[in-house]
Amino acid sequence: MRLSSACFSPPNQEGEKRVLNSELWHACAGPLVSLPAIGSRVVYFPQGHSEQVAATTNREVDAHIPNYPSLPPQLICQLHNVTMHADIETDEVYAQMTLQPLSPQEQKETFLPAELGSLSKQPTNYFCKTLTASDTSTHGGFSVPRRAAEKVFPPLDYSQQPPAQELIARDLHDNEWKFRHIFRGQFFS
């Protein structure tokens, strides 16, 4: 979950599915995941894709997935679109990419990526916690380390007793969650 009021972009007029916020998607994917930039060249491995499809659909690779013997083991492609998704049941994040194979002539042309040295879209400040049954019980809260709260949450008004604020968080599926952020402990001025 990321604290933000804009985790999703609005649907378009045709009712197209909402697109996940890139920072939220990357936070869930983790620091080792990066996506290529649109327009870049990538290598597509059809056999690996077939194996992945078989694994995720619990099918045998040769049984239900077509085999194309004349297809090369790898294809140089240009990336045209990337859409970030999250599984509704598991919150597992994944990306859908639209690729166009390049002709042998296009592959020979000099290519310089437009975003050399581009920064990751991984957010710099976030806090992750897997909630347990006791975190969601009627006692009304869960603990967050003070450093994480100060780094990620909006500043508290320490003139209030106790210092508190309401936080609204949106998850990957645009569900809104309300939390009361209360500082319990000692603070020094």
DOGU-953959 format. One line per field, with one value per residue (C-alpha): residue number from 0; chain; x, y, z. Coordinates in nm, 2 decimals, decimal comma, m for minus. Example, Ala and Ser with C-alpha at 12.3 -4.5 7.8 and 13.67 -1.06 7.14 Angstrom:
<atoms>
resi: [0 1]
chain: [A A]
xx: [1,23 1,37]
yy: [m0,45 m0,11]
zz: [0,78 0,71]
</atoms>
This chain:
<atoms>
resi: [0 1 2 3 4 5 6 7 8 9 10 11 12 13 14 15 16 17 18 19 20 21 22 23 24 25 26 27 28 29 30 31 32 33 34 35 36 37 38 39 40 41 42 43 44 45 46 47 48 49 50 51 52 53 54 55 56 57 58 59 60 61 62 63 64 65 66 67 68 69 70 71 72 73 74 75 76 77 78 79 80 81 82 83 84 85 86 87 88 89 90 91 92 93 94 95 96 97 98 99 100 101 102 103 104 105 106 107 108 109 110 111 112 113 114 115 116 117 118 119 120 121 122 123 124 125 126 127 128 129 130 131 132 133 134 135 136 137 138 139 140 141 142 143 144 145 146 147 148 149 150 151 152 153 154 155 156 157 158 159 160 161 162 163 164 165 166 167 168 169 170 171 172 173 174 175 176 177 178 179 180 181 182 183 184 185 186 187 188]
chain: [A A A A A A A A A A A A A A A A A A A A A A A A A A A A A A A A A A A A A A A A A A A A A A A A A A A A A A A A A A A A A A A A A A A A A A A A A A A A A A A A A A A A A A A A A A A A A A A A A A A A A A A A A A A A A A A A A A A A A A A A A A A A A A A A A A A A A A A A A A A A A A A A A A A A A A A A A A A A A A A A A A A A A A A A A A A A A A A A A A A A A A A A A A A A A]
xx: [0,00 0,12 m0,01 m0,14 m0,46 m0,36 m0,27 m0,47 m0,53 m0,90 m1,06 m1,10 m1,43 m1,45 m1,44 m1,08 m0,93 m0,75 m0,37 m0,17 0,04 0,40 0,56 0,32 0,37 0,75 0,73 0,54 0,77 1,08 1,41 1,55 1,27 1,31 1,10 1,25 1,15 0,90 1,08 1,38 1,49 1,45 1,51 1,20 1,25 0,94 1,03 1,07 0,73 0,56 0,71 0,60 0,24 0,24 0,36 0,10 m0,19 m0,08 m0,05 0,22 0,43 0,39 0,03 m0,17 0,07 0,14 0,49 0,64 0,95 1,05 1,04 1,39 1,49 1,51 1,37 1,50 1,19 1,10 0,89 0,57 0,37 0,40 0,10 0,14 m0,11 m0,18 m0,36 m0,68 m0,66 m0,28 m0,16 0,12 0,23 0,32 0,36 0,21 0,43 0,35 0,65 0,72 0,99 1,25 1,34 1,71 1,77 1,63 1,84 2,16 2,07 2,26 2,04 2,10 1,86 1,68 1,70 2,07 2,12 1,75 1,65 1,44 1,08 1,12 0,99 1,26 1,04 0,80 0,73 0,60 0,43 0,23 m0,07 m0,15 m0,48 m0,38 m0,31 m0,67 m0,84 m1,07 m0,78 m0,77 m0,42 m0,08 0,27 0,50 0,86 0,90 1,17 0,95 0,65 0,86 1,00 0,68 0,38 0,29 0,43 0,23 0,11 0,29 0,08 m0,22 m0,25 m0,19 m0,03 m0,26 m0,39 m0,61 m0,42 m0,60 m0,41 m0,51 m0,40 m0,32 m0,69 m0,80 m0,95 m0,94 m0,82 m0,84 m0,59 m0,55 m0,18 m0,11 0,23 0,26 0,59 0,82 0,93 1,19 1,18]
yy: [0,00 0,35 0,67 0,87 1,01 0,93 0,56 0,51 0,71 0,77 0,53 0,67 0,72 0,37 0,23 0,10 m0,06 0,17 0,18 0,12 0,40 0,33 0,41 0,18 m0,10 m0,07 m0,06 m0,39 m0,54 m0,47 m0,30 m0,56 m0,52 m0,26 m0,22 m0,12 0,21 0,23 0,24 0,04 m0,28 m0,60 m0,97 m1,19 m1,56 m1,75 m2,08 m1,92 m1,74 m2,07 m2,23 m1,94 m1,96 m2,34 m2,29 m2,02 m2,21 m2,55 m2,70 m2,91 m2,70 m2,95 m3,05 m2,74 m2,47 m2,46 m2,53 m2,32 m2,51 m2,24 m1,96 m1,86 m1,91 m1,53 m1,23 m0,87 m0,66 m0,30 m0,23 m0,03 m0,04 m0,15 m0,19 m0,26 m0,50 m0,67 m0,99 m0,92 m1,23 m1,24 m0,88 m1,02 m0,75 m0,82 m0,62 m0,67 m0,56 m0,51 m0,61 m0,58 m0,80 m0,61 m0,70 m0,81 m0,47 m0,28 m0,50 m0,38 m0,01 0,18 0,21 0,45 0,41 0,74 0,70 0,61 0,62 0,69 0,66 0,38 0,45 0,28 0,52 0,65 0,66 0,38 0,14 m0,21 m0,42 m0,74 m0,70 m0,98 m1,07 m0,87 m0,56 m0,57 m0,65 m0,42 m0,26 0,00 0,01 m0,13 m0,02 0,15 0,23 0,60 0,65 0,49 0,71 1,03 0,94 0,83 0,99 1,36 1,54 1,52 1,83 1,78 2,05 1,81 1,57 1,30 1,40 1,24 1,25 1,05 0,88 0,75 0,48 0,32 m0,03 m0,18 m0,23 0,12 0,02 0,30 0,23 0,49 0,48 0,70 0,79 0,85 0,91 0,71 0,75 1,03 1,31 1,57 1,93]
zz: [0,00 m0,08 0,07 m0,22 m0,36 m0,72 m0,73 m1,05 m1,36 m1,44 m1,70 m2,05 m2,22 m2,37 m2,01 m2,05 m1,74 m1,51 m1,51 m1,19 m1,05 m1,16 m0,82 m0,64 m0,89 m0,86 m0,48 m0,49 m0,76 m0,55 m0,61 m0,85 m1,11 m1,39 m1,71 m2,04 m2,19 m2,47 m2,80 m2,67 m2,83 m2,63 m2,69 m2,68 m2,61 m2,74 m2,58 m2,24 m2,29 m2,37 m2,06 m1,85 m1,99 m1,92 m1,57 m1,48 m1,64 m1,50 m1,84 m2,01 m2,25 m2,54 m2,46 m2,51 m2,62 m3,00 m3,11 m3,39 m3,51 m3,77 m3,51 m3,40 m3,04 m2,98 m3,16 m3,15 m3,10 m3,04 m2,73 m2,82 m2,49 m2,13 m1,90 m1,53 m1,37 m1,03 m0,97 m0,79 m0,56 m0,48 m0,55 m0,76 m1,00 m1,36 m1,68 m2,02 m2,31 m2,68 m2,90 m3,27 m3,42 m3,61 m3,97 m4,03 m4,19 m3,88 m3,65 m3,84 m3,80 m3,52 m3,22 m2,92 m2,63 m2,55 m2,18 m2,11 m1,73 m1,65 m1,29 m1,16 m1,09 m0,76 m0,49 m0,25 0,06 0,14 0,42 0,38 0,65 0,61 0,84 1,08 1,25 1,55 1,33 1,20 1,53 1,72 1,92 1,64 1,50 1,42 1,50 1,26 1,36 1,43 1,16 0,89 1,00 0,99 0,65 0,48 0,66 0,65 0,96 1,28 1,47 1,81 1,97 1,97 2,26 2,15 1,81 1,55 1,19 0,96 0,67 0,36 0,16 m0,17 m0,25 m0,59 m0,67 m0,58 m0,25 0,00 0,36 0,64 0,93 1,23 1,27 1,64 1,80 2,12 2,31 2,41 2,19 2,25 2,14]
</atoms>
